[in-house]
Amino acid sequence: MSKNRLEAFSDCVISIIITIMVLGLKVPHDKSIDALIPLIPVFLSYVLSFVYVGIYWNNHHHMLQASHRVTGSILWANLHLLFWLSLFPFATAWMGENHYAAVPSAFYGFILLMAAIAYLILQQLIIVSQGPDSLLKKAIGSGYKGKLSPVLYLIAIVASFWSLWISKGLYVLVALAWLVPDRRIENLLSGKEI
């Protein structure tokens, strides 16, 4: 089965997720700059979630570039990932509107954790479907970031109940770790050694 429909559908869903998140930013009815101050937590939550959605979109694109075909199990795993990503707008709004209170922050971390697990499942199914010489398997190597991220999310979820600074810091730390460009798949596709 061709991967083109999977890519197109995923791109559409991700663009809708971003649209819903930005629509959650409410315009103040006051003309003063002070009217923006209460919106800072909501805006910062949006920025963090936008970065996360962008990271998933970028990595999803690269992962599919290393794939030759998709199977039924890959289609379902991709829907599983998109389900968790589609909850980003709700979790983002809840956390931002409640100024990073413990339960909304922990819920946000739970959504991040489940999206990370869903991504790892999709990645493994693609590797299995491509065979023992999978380009994706070769490109990801040990995949330390993919294995470490869920652990950091779990720590952040627990930390939400005793230190919101640690919790938020871990969410930002994981995002920053994934923002560092990983050229392994691009290099393999272009014929360069990694």
LUMLUMGU-339220 format. One record per residue (C-alpha): x, y, z. Coordinates in Angstrom, 3 decimals, always signed. Example, Ala and Ser with C-alpha at 12.3 -4.5 7.8 and 13.67 -1.06 7.14 Angstrom:
<recs>
px py pz
+12.300 -4.500 +7.800
+13.670 -1.060 +7.140
</recs>
This chain:
<recs>
px py pz
+0.000 +0.000 +0.000
+1.290 +3.488 -0.846
+2.255 +5.845 +1.945
+0.971 +8.981 +0.161
-2.569 +8.845 +1.579
-1.200 +8.277 +5.078
+1.087 +11.295 +4.765
-1.651 +13.530 +3.341
-4.198 +12.527 +5.978
-1.694 +12.984 +8.808
-0.660 +16.411 +7.511
-4.324 +17.493 +7.382
-5.032 +16.310 +10.925
-1.917 +18.009 +12.276
-2.793 +21.291 +10.559
-6.285 +21.121 +12.089
-4.763 +20.482 +15.538
-2.657 +23.633 +15.212
-5.678 +25.608 +14.001
-7.770 +24.484 +16.972
-4.962 +25.406 +19.367
-4.616 +28.927 +17.979
-8.370 +29.410 +18.073
-8.134 +28.726 +21.805
-6.253 +32.001 +22.233
-8.918 +34.501 +23.235
-8.576 +38.144 +22.234
-8.866 +40.547 +25.177
-11.647 +43.141 +25.032
-9.448 +45.794 +26.622
-7.117 +47.948 +24.475
-4.357 +48.261 +27.073
-1.196 +46.197 +27.130
-2.145 +45.132 +30.664
-4.996 +43.097 +29.177
-2.400 +40.697 +27.762
-0.817 +39.856 +31.127
-3.490 +37.325 +32.193
-3.070 +35.626 +28.804
+0.656 +34.909 +29.270
+0.167 +31.370 +30.691
-2.268 +30.504 +27.901
+0.120 +31.865 +25.264
+3.154 +30.052 +26.729
+1.166 +26.801 +26.821
+0.264 +27.354 +23.171
+3.907 +27.982 +22.215
+5.049 +24.791 +23.969
+2.313 +22.720 +22.343
+2.955 +24.275 +18.934
+6.607 +23.254 +19.258
+5.604 +19.714 +20.235
+3.159 +19.367 +17.341
+5.840 +20.726 +15.003
+8.346 +18.192 +16.319
+5.892 +15.345 +15.754
+5.052 +16.582 +12.258
+8.727 +16.906 +11.341
+9.733 +13.516 +12.753
+6.664 +11.834 +11.267
+7.643 +13.223 +7.864
+11.198 +11.923 +8.182
+10.034 +8.555 +9.461
+7.733 +8.088 +6.481
+10.496 +9.157 +4.091
+12.429 +6.124 +5.320
+9.448 +3.861 +4.571
+8.644 +2.212 +1.283
+5.095 +1.073 +2.006
+2.510 +0.988 +4.757
+0.514 -1.898 +6.184
-2.834 -2.047 +7.937
-1.120 -2.136 +11.329
+0.863 +0.984 +10.408
-2.375 +2.753 +9.448
-3.922 +1.915 +12.833
-0.765 +2.880 +14.717
-0.740 +6.194 +12.856
-4.376 +6.808 +13.862
-3.395 +5.969 +17.436
-0.697 +8.659 +17.301
-3.076 +11.181 +15.741
-5.635 +10.483 +18.469
-3.203 +11.512 +21.203
-2.000 +14.507 +19.205
-5.619 +15.602 +18.724
-5.910 +15.971 +22.508
-3.126 +18.583 +22.580
-5.544 +21.527 +22.108
-7.675 +20.450 +25.079
-4.705 +19.722 +27.364
-2.997 +22.953 +26.293
-6.044 +25.083 +26.989
-6.761 +23.415 +30.325
-3.193 +23.851 +31.544
-2.916 +27.454 +30.335
-6.309 +28.570 +31.593
-5.524 +27.193 +35.054
-2.042 +28.729 +35.246
-0.233 +25.383 +35.314
-2.174 +23.946 +38.261
-1.127 +20.436 +39.309
-3.883 +18.306 +37.760
-4.013 +20.100 +34.360
-0.184 +20.035 +34.188
-0.117 +16.321 +35.011
-2.816 +15.690 +32.401
-0.752 +17.597 +29.838
+2.206 +15.359 +30.687
-0.003 +12.287 +30.352
-0.995 +13.360 +26.826
+2.695 +13.945 +25.982
+3.548 +10.505 +27.391
+0.829 +8.741 +25.421
+1.794 +10.542 +22.198
+5.421 +9.493 +22.728
+4.395 +5.866 +23.282
+2.148 +5.965 +20.210
+5.028 +7.363 +18.150
+7.362 +4.587 +19.352
+4.751 +1.958 +18.450
+4.383 +3.436 +14.963
+8.147 +3.588 +14.552
+8.554 -0.065 +15.567
+5.805 -1.230 +13.215
+7.441 +0.608 +10.327
+10.802 -0.971 +11.160
+9.250 -4.446 +11.320
+7.395 -3.949 +8.025
+10.559 -2.779 +6.243
+12.531 -5.878 +7.220
+15.871 -6.504 +8.926
+17.710 -3.967 +6.755
+15.254 -1.197 +7.544
+16.541 +2.248 +6.676
+14.623 +3.659 +9.641
+16.234 +1.172 +12.051
+19.656 +2.087 +10.772
+18.896 +5.806 +11.036
+17.509 +5.842 +14.572
+20.290 +3.705 +16.006
+19.816 +3.309 +19.748
+17.012 +5.890 +19.762
+18.006 +7.220 +23.170
+15.798 +10.333 +22.895
+12.757 +8.223 +22.101
+13.399 +5.996 +25.108
+14.337 +8.771 +27.513
+11.412 +11.082 +26.698
+8.671 +8.875 +28.232
+10.746 +8.517 +31.409
+11.090 +12.295 +31.680
+7.350 +12.707 +31.050
+6.592 +10.291 +33.908
+8.888 +12.234 +36.225
+7.238 +15.497 +35.126
+3.744 +14.093 +35.752
+4.690 +13.167 +39.319
+6.533 +16.473 +39.796
+3.369 +18.351 +38.804
+2.011 +17.616 +42.270
+4.983 +18.972 +44.229
+6.968 +21.305 +41.956
+5.425 +22.907 +38.901
+8.774 +24.442 +37.997
+10.370 +21.011 +37.666
+7.370 +19.716 +35.747
+7.327 +22.616 +33.280
+11.107 +22.512 +33.035
+11.058 +18.846 +32.038
+8.382 +19.454 +29.388
+10.530 +22.237 +27.943
+13.728 +20.163 +28.254
+12.275 +17.284 +26.231
+11.021 +19.706 +23.568
+14.457 +21.336 +23.360
+16.125 +17.924 +23.025
+13.903 +17.110 +20.051
+14.408 +20.531 +18.454
+18.056 +19.691 +17.821
+18.032 +18.640 +14.164
+18.705 +14.966 +13.589
+20.050 +14.528 +10.089
+20.497 +10.735 +10.199
+17.464 +9.897 +8.040
+18.190 +12.734 +5.599
+21.829 +11.622 +5.340
+20.862 +8.003 +4.698
+18.316 +8.999 +2.063
+20.865 +11.163 +0.297
+23.469 +8.400 +0.398
+25.726 +9.926 +3.040
+27.079 +7.756 +5.835
+25.867 +8.428 +9.367
</recs>
